[in-house]
Amino acid sequence: MYDDDNQIHVPPSFMAVYTDARGRLTEKADGVRTRYELCEDLAGHLVEHAQTLYHVQAPSETEILQRIHAGLCTAESGVSVAEATWIVTRLAELLVWQCPVLMAPQPQPEGEAPPPPPAR
């Protein structure tokens, strides 16, 4: 996506987040460009955080990426689940890590506690 006034190229991988089954944008181009800039910046900022987690806590690269994805999938993050998946996929590219399959967390019925984390 280009236009004469803006030199920012939105990659096809991000365009897919805002494209319907018929290949049409579901949002205005300016809005998609703005969201892309935000998501790309966030992925870049998360590089240092992910590296720190890897060196301090020493979990696997997969676990770090899955934890970051789970955090971004919350309503408080300010990004959609599709954007969260794109951000973590981009983060894996920036880190040169294998990106795991990223699953959106299942919503919990009201009043139910989330399941405990898996045992290590």
Summary of the structure (lengths in Angstrom):
residues: 120
radius of gyration: 16.1
end to end distance: 44.0
largest distance: 53.3
contacts: 263
relative contact order: 0.12
helix: 54%
strand: 3%
